[in-house]
Amino acid sequence: MDEKVAPLDAPGSKAAPVSGPHKIDGGSAAWLTTFGGFLIMFCVFGYASAFGVFQDFYTRNSVASASNISWIGSVQLFLMIATSLPAGRLVDKGYFRPLVAVGSVMYTFCLFMLSLANTKDFYQLFLAQGVGMGLFGGCLYLPAVSIQARHWKKRRALAMGIVFSGSSIGGLVFPIMLNQLLHHSTLGFQWTVRATAFLVLGLIIIANFCMTTGPPLNVPSAAATYTKLSIYKDKPYLAITFGSMLFNGGLYFPYFYIQLYAILHGVDSNFAFYELAIVNASSTIGRILPNFVADKSGPLNNYIPACLGSTVLLFALFGITSDASLIVFAILYGFFTGAVIALVAPVVATMAAHPAEIGYRMGTTFFFMSFGTLLGTPIDGVLLGSQFHWWKAIVFSGVLMASGTLLISAARFPVVKRKGSQKV
């Protein structure tokens, strides 16, 4: 259906005169925005998904303890996701363009700064990769996802799934690229990171030209205030938010440690280098297929089984030590966790009373989820210790994921009652 909408000319502007048609659920603007979001996720979340390579490299080069090193990756993810709260509000107020522009420039700058860091100085790596890339990656992450709601309605979950698949494709490309350049070339750390930075720079420039803001969502200020207050009284929404926070506390354990886990369990290092890439490759299918089904059966109905499957697989890690079993684990865990990561946004979007509150709801949910991401993997590192007691970290992460799954599942009943439909 074609709708006439006003252009989003300036931040916070009121509805302007109609300038032309804007096609919802299709059209070049919608598909280009989805492609731009895909590229952003490739460069930002895809790079963060490759942290397992850095975890292995820093640990085996004695930069710091495994626990301290994991703080770099967890702080990066924490800031990337926590920044979603202010970023969501800025997008809702019309600051999409300047926010993405600043994030693009500074994120790329921090990646080049990482290439100049001394790998023996922990604080340099922490500031460039943990703080800088995390903070400015957050200026790109949520805007690339939430802006899809302006272009899509019936196929919103699928569009968001395609955007999130960018992170898994990036999580496939970057680990292979980093491992090959670090361990099978003479480039060294600095030029390896620099090579990835040039790739990121080119793709982010393309993404900025592809994405458009879509129609403005003008809401009376009283209604906007009501939506901000009402989400904190929405018990099912809060249950899903805090359940997702707990789940996130355990989800990234394999993403950070699977390469190190494989090597220390006697797997050939040349094969182990591809473990993280396999997880992210299967995650691509997990981020698209369940979201396609979610448009027909409801995102929450797909989110819960994805959480349950991920939890079962993490506990299955107890019996996994051989090459073949690690491949099977990587494929299945990547698929189920990919679905979990991609379905959060559509679940939250369907709970919004008005499109104008989608950015704020997503930002709030991602903000609380970031605390699980921040604390989970460093605690895993402490539990592993210098002797690498894997069972402690597996139990800790598994219990967090199981608790989150129960809380999310409990929220389904009031949501079904509210909507008067099983399709939730």
VENJOTA-V534297 format. One line per field, one symbol per residue. phi: phi as a letter, one per 30 degrees, with the letter a starting at -180 (. if undefined). psi: psi as a letter, one per 40 degrees, with the letter a starting at -180 (. if undefined). A space follows every 50 residues. Layout:
# VENJOTA-V534297
phi=???
psi=???
This chain:
# VENJOTA-V534297
phi=.dbcbddcdbeiddecedcldbdciljddddddddddedddedcdddddc deddedddddchdadedddddddddededddddedddddddddjceeddd ddddddddeddddddcdddccedddddddddddddddddcddeddddddd cbbdcddddddddddeddddddddddddddddcbbcdidddddddddddd eddddddddddbdiddcdbeedddddddddddcdddddddddddddeddc ededddcdddedddcidedddedcedddeddddddddcdddddddccjdd dcdddddddddedddddeccbdedddddeddddddddddedddedddddd cddbedcdddddedddddddddddcedddeddddidchdddddddedddd dddddddddddddddddddiaddb
psi=hhihiiigdiheiihiiheiihhifaiddddddddddddddddcddddee dddddddddeefdaiddddeddddddddddddedddddddddeefddddd ddddddddddddddeeiheehdddddddddddddddddedcdddddeddd eicdfdddddddddddddddedddddddddddefiedidddddddddddd ddddddddddhidaiighhidddddddddddeegdddddddddddddddd deddddeddddddeeeihdddddeddddddddddddedddddddddehdd dddddddddddddddeedeheiddddddddddddddddddddedddddde ehdideedddddddddddddddddddddddddddaeeggddddddddddd ddddddddddedddddddefieg.
